[in-house]
């Protein structure tokens, strides 16, 4: 199939979605997902490129699926923020009970080699990479204890290798999970405490921007942030820590965000609130956060239903039904709000 080069029509370049194409079996569904992203008016995607999929034995890379996704994302006019993670079996060093997230320190150099190979191969096509995912959670380390110094060392090992391979690549750290875990929790670290510890471990020299996960949960987007509350503006508290450590010149990217409208989940809002809150979140960020480069919604579409509450975080169903939130975000991204008479309720009073 011959696909001509496309251009994203948007008046809101910060609009971004988190795609989930790595587990999509049929190529035509990848193509359709990318085309619908362009039609949405999103100019960028966050896309996962699992190390375990592309280097199944040491120094033996297989890039075909990554080549396909990146080629066609670019043909749709999309910028790509590549998230790198998941550990191949050979790099888990025979650790008993290991998972795809188990990364022993002896394999940090191997991960750095993969990241550098990725950066070199896609120079000029991929502009940003995220190193790991939610490193403040034990799950993301194969249920091992969370240690900010370990992640600082991973960033240090990776940063120089990637920059040597592709000096123009922007390296994002963090993608921190919003959590209120208490000190000593086996599940992970509070994201605010973790970021401070990361800076204290010297990680500030080894990333170009911070990736943040900032969900709204039950609060409207204008609700003020607080250290003991999870909401959309919690991103401001992380930004304050960046300023505290002299990193004002570095931008931030919200690489996961949004609201859920499951009819029975206690963490969900009504569908009309979800649309309204999402658009108002973009409006708030555009008006107040000059330091934010992208605001990426989780998630575009799942390849199949999970039959659980996350199904209600998507913009498009597995069978490509466009949800009301898709049309609301499209109207915002493409400047159609006044033409379509999109009605958004006023902000709640605090």
QUIKA-V160279 format. One line per field, one symbol per residue. ss: DSSP state (2 for helix, 1 for strand, 0 for the rest). phi: phi as a letter, one per 30 degrees, with the letter a starting at -180 (. if undefined). psi: psi as a letter, one per 20 degrees, with the letter a starting at -180 (. if undefined). A space follows every 10 residues. Layout:
ss: ???
phi: ???
psi: ???
This chain:
ss: 0000000000 0000111100 0000002222 2222222222 0001111111 2222111001 1002222222 2222200011 1111100022 2200000000 0000222222 2222222222 2000000111 1000001222 2000000222 2222222222 2222200001 1111110000 0000000100 2222222222 0022220011 1111100000 0000000000 0002222222 2222000000 1111111100 0000000000 2222222222 2222222200 0111111100 0000000022 2220010000 0102222222 2220002222 0000000000
phi: .ccddcbdca cbdddbbcdb cdcddcdddd dddddddddd jdcbbcbdbd eddcbdbeic cbceddeddd edddddicdb cccclicded ddhiddidbd cdbdedcedd dddddddddd dceicccbbc dibhddcded ciidedbedd dedddddded dddddadddc cccjhdddac edeidddlce dddddddddd djdedbacac cbcbcdhcdd ddeddadcbc aedeeddddd dedecicddd dbbdcbakbc bddbddcccd eddedddddd dddddddbcd dcdbbcdcbd acdbdchaed eccccbdeci dddedddddd dddciceddc hdcbdddddd
psi: popqprppoq jniipqqorm ihjpgphhhg ggghghgghh jpiqqpppnp ghhimiqpjn qojghggggg ghghhjjqqp opppappqhh iikjppjqri jonqhijghg ghgghggghg hkpihpiqqp oaplijphhi kkkrqpohhg hghggghhgh gghhhnhipp pprelppoqk pqpiqihaqp hghggghggh jjihikqiqp pqonqhciqr hipqqqhkqp agjhhhhhhh hghhjkkhip rqpoiprarq kpijpijqrq ghhggggggh ggggghhhmi ipgqoppprg qqhqqilrhh hjirhprhkk pprhhghghg hghjkjghhi lpppqqqqp.
